[in-house]
Amino acid sequence: MNDISDENVVRVDTFIERLHNGDLVIRPQNNDDRNIAEGLSQIITIYLEENEPSKKIRDADDCLYWINSVFINGIVHEGEGLISKIKECKESIAQLEEVNSKLQEENNKLHEQYSKLKRDYDKLKKDTIRKFGGGRSLGDVVGR
């Protein structure tokens, strides 16, 4: 396949994916529009069923003719793209879950460090009181 043929296959695949995702919708307004939409539907079906590369390229070229027709005639419109939005949300959720997991792990490590420091502090305090006595604070004046 040459670059243009590869590009045409990619363009058709992208268009079909956008239709399936609801990013694009076909809204025929009259019989001519319906005929164009039906022609596009038929050629897309043929394209999707084809497995032989040379025929796939030919079918991609035919699809592009019909795709251009629906655009030129104003039959294709931007859709709500709910499937794409759901995909994006799932990706965001996965990323947030990963960040949350890392933060929980870091929090657990910090909590362990805090607990160790607290134990060390309590031991040091206890040892200091035992060694130097405990009734006075550092600010007390001795000998009064």
N, C-alpha and C positions, 0 to 999 in steps of 0.2 A: 504494500500500500504506500501511496505517496503522502506527503504532509497534508495536502488539501483534502484527500479522501479521509485520512485519519481525523482531521479537524471537523469534517462534515459528520462523521459518525459521533464524535464527541458532542457536537452541537445538537444533533438529534437526540442523543441520550440525555443531555442536559434538559432539553425541552420536555421530553417525556417524564423525566424525574420531577420537574417543576409542576407538570400537570398532576402527577400522582400525589405530590405533596400539598397540592392546593394553592401553590404560589401563583399559578395561572389557571384561569377558568375560561371555557369556551361558551359564549352566550350568543347563539344565532338569533337574529331578530326577524328574519323572513325566510322564505323558501330557498332563495339563492344562498343565504348564509348556512342554512341547514344542509344544503347539498355540498358546500365547501367543507363544513364540519364533518359530514359523513365521509367524504373523500379522504380527509385527513385521518379519520378513525380507521378506515380500511387500510390505508398505506402504513399506518403505524402498526396495525395488527400483522401485516405481512412482514414488515421490518423486524418486529420482535420475534417472529417465528423463524426467521432466516439464520442459519448457522454458517453457511459458506461465505468466506470473507469477500470474494469478488461480488457476489450477489448482495451482500450486506451493504457494500459501498454503493452499488446501484440503487438499492432501496433507500439508503440514506439520502442520496441525491433527490430521489422522488419525494421523500418526506420533506426535505427542505423546500421544495416547490410548494407543497401544500401548507407547510408552516408559514412560509412567506405570504401565501394567500390569506390565511386567517388573520395575520397581522395587518396586511394591507387593507383588508375589508373591515377591520375593526371588530372582529369576532372574538379575539382573545383579549382578556382583561386580567389585571392583577387580582389575585385572590387573597384570602385572609392568610393563607399559608400556615394553617394550624399544625399540620404535621411537621413542618420545618420548625415552628416555634416549640413544639413538644420536644423535638430532637435537641434543640438548643437548650431547653430547660433541663433535660436529662443530663446533658453534658455539663451544665453548670452545677447541677446537684452532685454529680460524680466528683467534680473538682472540689466542691465545698466539703464533701464527705472526706476526701483525701486530706484537705487542709485541717479539718476538724480532728481527724485521727492523729495527725502529726502534733497538733496543739495539745490534745489529750495526753499523748505520750510525753511531750515536753513538760506538761503540768505534773504528771506523775513523777517524773524525775526530780523536778523542783520540790515537790512535796516530800520526797524521800530525803533530799538534801536538807530541807528545813527540819525534818524530824531528827536527822542526825545532828545538826547544829544545835537544836533545842536540847537533845540528850547531853551533848557535850557541854553546853552552857550550864544546864542543871547540875551536872557532875562537878564542873569547875566551881560553881557557886557553893555547892555542898562542901567540897574540899576546902575552899577558902574559909568558910564559916568554921569548919572543924579546926583548921589550922590557926586562925586568928581570933576566934571567938565570935559570938554573934550578937550581943546586945546593943552594940553601938553602931551608929552610922558613921561614915567617914567625916562628917562635919561636927561630930561631938568633940567637945573640949575635954581633954583628960586632966585630972588632978583638981578639979574644982570642988 
